[in-house]
Amino acid sequence: MNEIIKKNGISFGIITGVVSALLTTAIYSIDLNLFTKWWLGILMIIVYIIIGIVLLSKTKKELKGIFSFKEAFTTYFISAVIGILISVAFNILLFNVIDPSVKETLNEIVIKYTAETMQKFGAPSAAINEAIKKMQENNPYSTIELLKGSVFSIVGSSLFGLLLALIFKSKPSQE
């Protein structure tokens, strides 16, 4: 594997993981209700998109513009996996070691938000009650659930990485 791809993938993966941990820490410190704000989720996605674009732009430049689809995807994938693993490790520590009591509080906030949202969209009471019951039986911040979530994050990031790789790959030279 090309050293530039490996170096940039690892470096930006660490940056992504640290940014994620810092954002989670800020939300945790400021107000747990922020975890349910859609605009904050979009803002975080935009931050991750910018990091991915900077990563691939920098790597393509360092490779002097010769950047295959596979190399672009590999660079992004390495970064995404490292970032997700750091983020999940931090969340496991925060929600299961540092402050396990926050899991219950956060789950209650999410349940309340979900019920209110379902009511706004006119969902029947039976459906709302069923959703609440299922959410109360689930512990989304347990180590197992966070690890399961990381698998879905890696899959989602991979799909996004395929798109970015298409955009950043070198164009074939015309002869």
N, C-alpha and C positions, 0 to 999 in steps of 0.2 A: 504494500500500500504506500502511496506517495506520502512523504513526510509532511508536506504542506497541508494535505487533506487531513491527516491524522492530528497534526498540531492545532489547526483551526477548529476542527470538529470538537476536540477535547476542550480547548480554551473557551469556545463559545458555549459549549455544553455547561461548563462550570459557571459561566456568566449567567446563562439562562436559569440554572438551578438556584444560584444565589439571589437573582432578581425575584424569582418566585418565592423563595423563603422570606425575603425582605418584604414583599407585598403581603404575604400571609401574616407576617409579624405585625405589619402596620395595621392591617384590618383587625387582627386579634386585639391589638392594643387600643385602637380608636373606638371601634363599635362592632360587635359581632353581627349586628343587623346588616352591615355592609356586605356580608357573604351572600345575601339574597338580592343584591342590587344588580339588575341586568346591565346597566351602563358600566359598572365596574368590570364585569366579565368581558364586555366588548373592549374596554380600555386595555385589559390584560392581554387579550388576543392581539390587539394592535401592537402592543409592546413586543410580543413574541414574533409577530410577522416582521417587524422592523429588525429585530435581532437576526432573524433568518435571512432577510435580504442583505443586511450588512455582511453577514458571514459568507454568503455565496458571492457577493460582489468582491469582497476582499480576497477570497480564495481564487476566483477567476482571474483577478488582476495579478496575484502572485504566481499563477500558472501561465502568465503572459497570454491570456485570452483563449488558451486551448483547454477546454473544460467539457469533457464528455458528459452525457446524461448520467451514466453510472457514477462518475466522479462527483458530480453535483449532488446526486441523491445520497451517495455514501457520506459526503461531508455533512449534509443536513441531518441524516439519520443518526450519525454518531453524536452530533450536538443534541438532537432531540432526546435520545435515549439517556444520555448523561444528565441533561437538564431535568427530565422527568424523574429519574432515580434519585437525584439530590432533593427535588421537591417532595417526593413521596417519603423519603427517609426523614426529612424535616417534619412533615405532617404527622408521621407515625410518632416521632419524638414529642411533638407538641401536644397531640391529642391523646396519647396513650402513656406518656411518661411525665412530661412537665406539668400538664394540667388536664388530667383525665375528666374532671368534672365539667369541662367546657363542652364535651361531646353531647351531654344531655341538653344543656342550654342551647347549643347550636341546633340540635335536632328539633327542639321545640320551636325555635325561630323558623326553621325551614318548614315544619309542619303547618304552622300558623300562616306563613306566606303562601304555601301551596293551597291551603283551604280558601284563603281570601281570593287568590287568583282564579281558582276553579269557580267560586261564587260569581266573580265578575264576568266570567264567560258563560254563566248560566248553567253550570253542571248540576244535575239532580243531587239532592241531599244524600241519597243512597250511594252514589258514586263518590261523593266527597268523603262520606264516612268510611267507605271501603278503602279509599286511598290513605286516609289518616291512619286507619288500623294497620295497614301494611307498613306504613312509614314508622309507626311506633314499634313494630316487631323487628325492624331492621336497625342495624347500627352502622351507618355509612362511614363512620370515622374509626372503626376498628382496624387493626393491622391488616386482616384478611381483606376487608372491603377496600381499603386504600390500595393494597397490592393489586386487587382485581381491577380497580379503576385505572391503575397505571398501565395495564395491558391495553385497555381501551384508548388511553391517551397515546400510547405508542402507535396503535393502529391509525388513529386520527391524524397524528403527526406525520406518519408515513404517507398517508394520502395527500396531505398538504405538501410534503416533501417531494412527491412525484410531480405535482404542479409546478413548484419552484424549480425543480430540476429541468423541466421542459422549458421554462422561461430562461434559465441561466446557461443552459448548455450552449456550446459553441455552434454557430451556424456552419453548415458544411460549405466549404469553399467551392466556388464555381470555377470550372476550368474552361 
